[in-house]
Amino acid sequence: MPFREVNSKMVEAQLVPGQRMFSQRGAMLAYRGEVTFTPNMAGGQGGVMSMIGRRVAGEATPLMTVEGNGTVMFGHGGHHIQVIQLTGDTLYVEADRLLAFDGTLEQGTMFMGSQGGVMGMVRGQVTGQGLFTTTLKGHGAVAVMAHGGMIELPIAPGRAVHVDPQAYVAHHGDVRNKLSTALGWRDMVGRGSGEAFQLELSGSGAVYVQASEEKL
């Protein structure tokens, strides 16, 4: 299900009978046609509440199932939106970054205290705890939110990319992640902690970086 970018902060999706998609609750801006929106508290692959959006505090990003025959426009909080097209690979992204995505994508959750989820890696490095990171795998489109827009940076063998962890949005491909302290980098874990990190991504794939250090 392709998304059409209306502008930098709105996307439009065309629904046909027999297809479905998921979106954050409250993300629907307008729609045309016969479309239904159903709160998705549980179901499919272990239940949305258990499989997607969990954080260290046990929270979840509320989702709704969108079905029918028509056109739906999505946006949320005035955030910039990037459409990522998956062609069989896996996207790693924090749940609160997800605006909407194809229902055909295989959804999962991965505990990323030491590999993958940036916030989980930082917390794991400092406190011994990690966080759940959402995974979406297959062929389909994902609309992801960011502050100030974002850019896709390719990651190739022998050409690692270093990212400010607060600017990280998502990544896909066969990518390995490593946190290291870096003098002069922004403080990631709170004022006065004295800890600063940079994120090194290596392998083959791409990382999405936002033009801000703000959290959603």
Secondary structure, 3 states (H helix, E strand, C coil): CCEEEEECCEEEEEECCCCEEEEECCCEEEEEEEEEEEEECCCCCCCHHHHCCCCCCCCCCCEEEEEEEEEEEECCCCCEEEEEEEEEEEEEECHHHEEEEECCCEEEEEECCCCCCHHHHHHHHHHCCCCEEEEEEEEEEEEEEECCCEEEEEEECCECEEECHHHEEEEEEEEEEEEEECCCCCECCCCCCCCEEEEEEEEEEEEEEECCCCCC
